[in-house]
Amino acid sequence: MDIKGMNGEIYWRSKKFPQAIAKGYESFDVLEHLTREAHAQGIKVDAWLVDFAEGERGAAFREHPEWAMLNPNGTTTATETLGVAKRRYPYVWMCPARRPGYTDQWLLPMIEEIAVSYSVDSIHHDYVRYPGDVAPEGYCFCDYCLKHIPRHAMLSYETRPQRFRVKYIQERIEANWWSDPTMIPADWQERDRREMADYILNGRTIPGGPPDMRYYFYDYRIHQIDTFVREVRERVRKINPKIEISAAVFKNPVQSGRFIGQRWHEWSRWVDVYMPMTYRSHFAGSFEDYLAHLTEITQRQLEWTRREQPLLAGIASTYLYREEMQPLEDLRERVGELKALPATADAERADKARAIGQTYGVLRVRLAQFAPERERDLASLVAAVTDGDARAATPEAIDKLTAALNALRRDLPPGFCPPEKLLRAIEAARQAKPDGIIIFAAGNLTIEKLWPAVEMAFKR
Ligand SMILES: [Zn+2]
């Protein structure tokens, strides 16, 4: 169960962080009720935390804006945009490195409080990394990191800090690193944030050699995430050695080390279970391609971890249904766009009405097959919005259609998401012989009416 969400809101009655408790949960302790009721039924409870992402209006960023990750321009991830449509990115990632900072003043004490106060079976790491979909290279260049990246790689000495030049004795330029040169420039302190960041990303540790400085940047980020994962293990073990640690991680630890500081296959001392998110959304290609790649990469994950800890192949049901869901998602988007148009924009509204009609034409085929009545109801709501080039589309009609589409998305008819796809994905994961399978997330299985398929797949 998610107990610390993407906006920094928490779902237990924290004594240390009452300001972070989600609205409506001030006097209802979800975690207390959940652990009691689940344990009575023999169900384990994993306390799932979004680690390093926070909300712009979350308590941590509100109280400590100085804890946020900064890019070379000195701004937070909330100034970034996503996709070609340049959607605003609504989350603030917090610097994992800064001490004192978010890690040791907020996240670790939260996890300790859970371990002390609740009988959870595990702590589950999510977002235990640097940002990936926005600017994977851009963070963190906060003042702390600008000081500590060169220090981490020991690019100069703090004691007897003289400047040593490269002695070009060896023929291969980079072989002269042996001469122990000072690797940060003499005017380092006079540089501004952008210049320092540019040097860390594009500089050469040996003048005349390759532009290799960013190696230390990647290593530093990996080290910060490793340190946090290790500290969680140590602190939780001290409080209650029965509490296990699990982690949702990206599919390829070698690449995620480079892009998001998450070199997770080396965490075997600090986590008890690996749960790679081998979702279809992280692969290119068709559903058939995905099945083959799911088997292959799960085999590789077992090699990378050397089977030092159990690894559960992670499948997300929703993304399996890209082909089935896309028309519904497209339709919801088009209707949203129509709603945003001014009533006077006749030509644009007519265009949008045609697009809505076409997209519905795709969706209706599948819907009519599994829920003919719902299809007829929806068809009349679509007609009310599109008839006469949307001339009669009142805001009320658009809202009605929006509500009906949202209701459909929350409660799909059985069969709309074919259970065979989930069964085949489970089978593809099994081919790799993982220690188990984890399906993210239970709520979607309910929406997609896939529990009978799960039951069938795991029947012994
Ligand atoms: Zn930082």
Boltz pocket constraint, residues with backbone or C-beta under 6 A from the ligand:
constraints:
  - pocket:
      binder: B
      contacts: [[A, 68], [A, 69], [A, 70], [A, 95], [A, 96], [A, 97], [A, 98], [A, 140], [A, 141], [A, 142], [A, 143], [A, 144], [A, 145]]
      max_distance: 6.0
